[in-house]
Amino acid sequence: MATKKQVEPAKKNIKKAQKPWKAALHRQRTLAQPQGRDRAKMGKTRGR
């Protein structure tokens, strides 16, 4: 079990790491994912 002294900085670090992801546009987030460049662009595939 983590102590209070460990939990508080961990929460701050998580928020700090999530900040750029929340600020990024949908397209930027998609391209940052490992398979992002392989995904089809909107309107380029049929039936989706």
Secondary structure as the mmCIF struct_conf table of DSSP 4:
data_model
#
loop_
_struct_conf.conf_type_id
_struct_conf.id
_struct_conf.beg_label_comp_id
_struct_conf.beg_label_asym_id
_struct_conf.beg_label_seq_id
_struct_conf.end_label_comp_id
_struct_conf.end_label_asym_id
_struct_conf.end_label_seq_id
HELX_RH_AL_P HELX_RH_AL_P1 LYS A 4 ALA A 23
BEND BEND1 ALA A 24 ALA A 24
HELX_RH_AL_P HELX_RH_AL_P2 HIS A 26 ALA A 32
BEND BEND2 GLN A 33 GLN A 33
TURN_TY1_P TURN_TY1_P1 PRO A 34 GLN A 35
HELX_RH_3T_P HELX_RH_3T_P1 GLY A 36 ASP A 38
BEND BEND3 ARG A 39 ARG A 39
HELX_LH_PP_P HELX_LH_PP_P1 ALA A 40 LYS A 41
TURN_TY1_P TURN_TY1_P2 MET A 42 GLY A 43
BEND BEND4 LYS A 44 ARG A 46
#
